[in-house]
Amino acid sequence: MKTLIISGSPRKNGDSMTLVNEMIKYLDGQVRVIHTYNNNISPCVDCRYCWHNKGCSINDEMQELYQLLNEVDNVIIASPLYFSELTGQLLSFASRLQLFYVSRCIRKDSDFKLKKKNGVLLISAGGDTRDYDRSKRTANIIFHQMNTTLIGSVSTIHTNETPAKNDIEALDKSRELALKLNELHNNLSMN
Ligand SMILES: Cc1cc2nc3c(=O)[nH]c(=O)nc-3n(C[C@H](O)[C@H](O)[C@H](O)COP(=O)(O)O)c2cc1C
C-alpha cells in the first residue's frame, strides 16, 4: 500500500504533523510526506499550456507528484486552519490540480486516467471550529480533483491551550483511520 501525505503546515513538529505521525505509526506499506512549505511546487499561473498540450508547463516537483497521484492508494491532507481555511501553501499546491480538470473537461482527453484513491483529512485549529466547514468543503473539492474518496476526517481544536499531542481523542481517531485505510486496501487486494 502506498500513501501520499500532503502537509500544509510550516511547523514540521506541529499539531497537524502530530496527527500525521500517529497515522504513519499504523499505516501499512510506503509513506511519502510532502511539506508544501518546503517543497519546490509553484502555484498554477493559468498559462493555459495544458488546454492544448498533455501535462503542465511548470517544471518543478509537481511533475513527480502528478505521477505519484496515479500510483498511490491513499492521499492524506493535513493542514492547520488559517483564517478558517486550509493554508495558502496547500491551496497553492492544489491549484496545480487544475491540470486534471482541464484534461477531463476542457481538453476532453480520452486517454486521461487518474487512479481511484481513499483519502483522510486532518485539521488543526488554535481556537474553536465554528468555521471548520469551509475548510472541509475546500478539501472536498481538492479530493475530488484527485479522484479520491474521503473516508474520514480528524480535527484537533483549541491547540492554543491543548496541543495535538495531548488530544487523546484526535490521536485515537487518527490511529483508527490509519487502520481503516489498511483494511480497505486489504479488502481490495482480496477481491
Ligand atoms: C496565520 C494564522 C492564522 C490562523 N487562523 C486560525 C483560524 O482562523 N482559526 C483557528 O482556530 N486557528 C487559527 N490559527 C491557529 C492554528 O490553526 C493553530 O495554531 C494550529 O494548531 C497550528 O497547526 P500546526 O502546528 O500544524 O501548524 C491561525 C494561525 C496562524 C499562524
The ligand as a MOL file (V3000), in Angstrom:
LIG
                    3D

  0  0  0     0  0            999 V3000
M  V30 BEGIN CTAB
M  V30 COUNTS 31 33 0 0 0
M  V30 BEGIN ATOM
M  V30 1 C -1.7850 32.9870 10.1770 0
M  V30 2 C -2.5710 32.1350 11.1350 0
M  V30 3 C -3.9590 32.0880 11.0410 0
M  V30 4 C -4.7110 31.2870 11.9100 0
M  V30 5 N -6.0680 31.2570 11.7860 0
M  V30 6 C -6.7960 30.4530 12.6170 0
M  V30 7 C -8.2150 30.3720 12.4970 0
M  V30 8 O -8.8350 31.0080 11.6380 0
M  V30 9 N -8.9000 29.5680 13.3450 0
M  V30 10 C -8.2560 28.8390 14.3190 0
M  V30 11 O -8.9320 28.1320 15.0670 0
M  V30 12 N -6.8880 28.8740 14.4480 0
M  V30 13 C -6.1480 29.6680 13.6360 0
M  V30 14 N -4.7730 29.6830 13.7290 0
M  V30 15 C -4.0980 28.7970 14.6930 0
M  V30 16 C -3.6070 27.4700 14.0370 0
M  V30 17 O -4.6350 26.8740 13.2830 0
M  V30 18 C -3.1640 26.5080 15.1380 0
M  V30 19 O -2.1100 27.0600 15.8800 0
M  V30 20 C -2.7740 25.1490 14.6080 0
M  V30 21 O -2.8430 24.1950 15.6650 0
M  V30 22 C -1.3780 25.1250 14.0250 0
M  V30 23 O -1.1730 23.8520 13.4420 0
M  V30 24 P 0.2950 23.3280 13.0220 0
M  V30 25 O 1.0670 23.2040 14.3070 0
M  V30 26 O 0.0530 22.0340 12.3700 0
M  V30 27 O 0.8630 24.3380 12.0920 0
M  V30 28 C -4.0380 30.5070 12.8930 0
M  V30 29 C -2.6270 30.5580 12.9720 0
M  V30 30 C -1.9030 31.3480 12.1110 0
M  V30 31 C -0.3810 31.3820 12.2140 0
M  V30 END ATOM
M  V30 BEGIN BOND
M  V30 1 1 1 2
M  V30 2 1 2 3
M  V30 3 2 2 30
M  V30 4 2 3 4
M  V30 5 1 4 5
M  V30 6 1 4 28
M  V30 7 2 5 6
M  V30 8 1 6 7
M  V30 9 1 6 13
M  V30 10 2 7 8
M  V30 11 1 7 9
M  V30 12 1 9 10
M  V30 13 2 10 11
M  V30 14 1 10 12
M  V30 15 2 12 13
M  V30 16 1 13 14
M  V30 17 1 14 15
M  V30 18 1 14 28
M  V30 19 1 15 16
M  V30 20 1 16 17
M  V30 21 1 16 18
M  V30 22 1 18 19
M  V30 23 1 18 20
M  V30 24 1 20 21
M  V30 25 1 20 22
M  V30 26 1 22 23
M  V30 27 1 23 24
M  V30 28 2 24 25
M  V30 29 1 24 26
M  V30 30 1 24 27
M  V30 31 2 28 29
M  V30 32 1 29 30
M  V30 33 1 30 31
M  V30 END BOND
M  V30 END CTAB
M  END
